[in-house]
Amino acid sequence: MDDTIQAVLDHYHARIAQEQAQRAAHPTGPASASPTATTTLTAPDRDERLLAVGPETGRLINIIARAFDKPNILEIGTSYGYSGIWLAHAARESGGRLTTLELQDYKAAYAREQSEKAGLADYVDFQVGDALALIDALPHGIDFVLLDLWKDLYTPCLDAFYPKLNPGAIIVADNINRPGGPGIEAYLKALRTKKGISSLLLPVGTGIEVSRYDP
Ligand SMILES: C[S@@+](CC[C@H](N)C(=O)[O-])C[C@H]1O[C@@H](n2cnc3c(N)ncnc32)[C@H](O)[C@@H]1O
């Protein structure tokens, strides 16, 4: 990473550390509602927080996405843009492009600002709206997916992007080891019904399910 990108990542890392400290200090309070359950946080709480994948997962998705040649990278759940910096860098290095989807316009706007600061905005298509509709409208195949929105949407999103996966595509789904509703269980079950998917859980960050598609 060059210094410009590292400075932007460091800015996020400071905020991630701050959120972790708040949660440690107030483990039962609403402002520190457990990251173990993004589906149970109230909307204002969860929408103020980065809910970022963290540096280990960030580095791993960067390494995987960078291994493709001119990939179409899809991020489902931009939030404030942390994971997007890792993926935009991968897009730049591999001659590819990142499409990132977010429901909240103010989060997408912040993410865009940070990508501009990092010098990576030219490699990113920020789309605001409901992920399912935006996935349906994607005009191209997909080589790499980061699936990182509310857990009850993991399976509907899988159903939506699965027909668009290119041979050899990789899916990384975040927060697999965090409790908080039946969404993850349903997703892992749904993966097993999809033809051509091989998959394993890696103990990176909060647990990531890494899946490959071979038709
Ligand atoms: C866990 S955060 C993403 C974190 C981000 N990937 C990172 O590591 O920096 C999940 C995001 O998904 C967004 N989201 C939730 N439902 C959505 C939907 N139906 N369509 C698009 N985005 C959605 C939320 O607003 C939230 O910002």
The ligand as a Tripos MOL2 file, in Angstrom:
@<TRIPOS>MOLECULE
LIG
   27    29     1     0     0
SMALL
NO_CHARGES

@<TRIPOS>ATOM
      1 C1        -21.6360   -4.6880    7.9700 C.3       1 LIG1
      2 S1        -21.9160   -3.1910    7.1150 S.3       1 LIG1
      3 C2        -20.7220   -3.2490    5.7990 C.3       1 LIG1
      4 C3        -19.3010   -3.0120    6.2550 C.3       1 LIG1
      5 C4        -18.3220   -2.7920    5.1320 C.3       1 LIG1
      6 N1        -18.3160   -3.8960    4.2080 N.3       1 LIG1
      7 C5        -16.9310   -2.6140    5.6780 C.2       1 LIG1
      8 O1        -16.2650   -3.6030    6.0170 O.co2     1 LIG1
      9 O2        -16.4980   -1.4540    5.7970 O.co2     1 LIG1
     10 C6        -23.4190   -3.5600    6.2960 C.3       1 LIG1
     11 C7        -23.9990   -2.4390    5.4250 C.3       1 LIG1
     12 O3        -25.0320   -2.9840    4.6110 O.3       1 LIG1
     13 C8        -25.9820   -1.9740    4.3860 C.3       1 LIG1
     14 N2        -27.2530   -2.5710    3.9710 N.ar      1 LIG1
     15 C9        -28.1820   -3.1520    4.7700 C.ar      1 LIG1
     16 N3        -29.2350   -3.5670    4.0380 N.ar      1 LIG1
     17 C10       -28.9730   -3.2380    2.7460 C.ar      1 LIG1
     18 C11       -29.6600   -3.4020    1.5160 C.ar      1 LIG1
     19 N4        -30.8710   -3.9890    1.4620 N.pl3     1 LIG1
     20 N5        -29.0780   -2.9610    0.3860 N.ar      1 LIG1
     21 C12       -27.8650   -2.3570    0.4180 C.ar      1 LIG1
     22 N6        -27.1490   -2.1830    1.5650 N.ar      1 LIG1
     23 C13       -27.6900   -2.6010    2.7120 C.ar      1 LIG1
     24 C14       -26.0720   -1.2610    5.7230 C.3       1 LIG1
     25 O4        -26.5890    0.0510    5.5870 O.3       1 LIG1
     26 C15       -24.6150   -1.2910    6.2080 C.3       1 LIG1
     27 O5        -23.9790   -0.0760    5.9160 O.3       1 LIG1
@<TRIPOS>BOND
     1     1     2 1
     2     2     3 1
     3     2    10 1
     4     3     4 1
     5     4     5 1
     6     5     6 1
     7     5     7 1
     8     7     8 2
     9     7     9 1
    10    10    11 1
    11    11    12 1
    12    11    26 1
    13    12    13 1
    14    13    14 1
    15    13    24 1
    16    14    15 ar
    17    14    23 ar
    18    15    16 ar
    19    16    17 ar
    20    17    18 ar
    21    17    23 ar
    22    18    19 1
    23    18    20 ar
    24    20    21 ar
    25    21    22 ar
    26    22    23 ar
    27    24    25 1
    28    24    26 1
    29    26    27 1
@<TRIPOS>SUBSTRUCTURE
     1 LIG1         1 GROUP 0 **** ****
